[in-house]
Amino acid sequence: MAKKLRVTLVKSPIGYEKSQKATVRALGLNKLSQSVEKDDSPAVRGMIAKVAHLLEVNEE
């Protein structure tokens, strides 16, 4: 069974580069305090690393 990551948007992407806004959207996050569960994969880890200053990540 693959590990899961709970990703929560804790800071608004307003004022950041378009690519960072697009990464937040690609993770499935639209509103502040919204959480999504993602499978732990290198692609998802890379997306999280790019916008880590906007997110809170918990491993499950």
N, C-alpha and C positions, 0 to 999 in steps of 0.2 A: 504494500500500500504506500503510495507516494505521500510525502509530507505535505502539509498545507501551510500556507502563510496567510494570516489575516492582516490585510493592508487597510489602514484608515487614513483619510485625508484630514490633516490637522491644521494646515495653513493654506490659504488661497493661492492659486497659481497666477492671480492677476499681477501684472507688473513683471513677470518672468518671460523668458523667450518663448516664441511660438512652439518650438520643439518640445519644451518642457510641458507646456499646456497640453500638447498632443499626447505626450507620454502619460500624463495623468488620465486623460480621456481613454486612452488605449487600455489602461488598467481597469477601466470600468467605473471610475470615480467621477461624480458630477457635482456633488454638494459637500460642504464641510461636514465633518463627523461621519460621513458615509463610510461603511466598511464593506470589503469584498474578500472572499476566500479564493486564493489562487494556488495551483499546484506549484510546488517548489521545483523550478527548472532554471537553467542558466539564462534563458531569455528573460524570464520574469525577474530574476535577480538583477540583471543588467538594467532593466527598466526602473526597478526600485532604486538602484544605486544612482541613476541619473537625477532622480527627484527626491532623494532621501531627506532633504531639508524640508520637504512639504508633508512627509508621511510618518506614520508610526507603524511599525511592523512587529507582529507577534507570531512566533512559530508554534504550530499546533501539531 
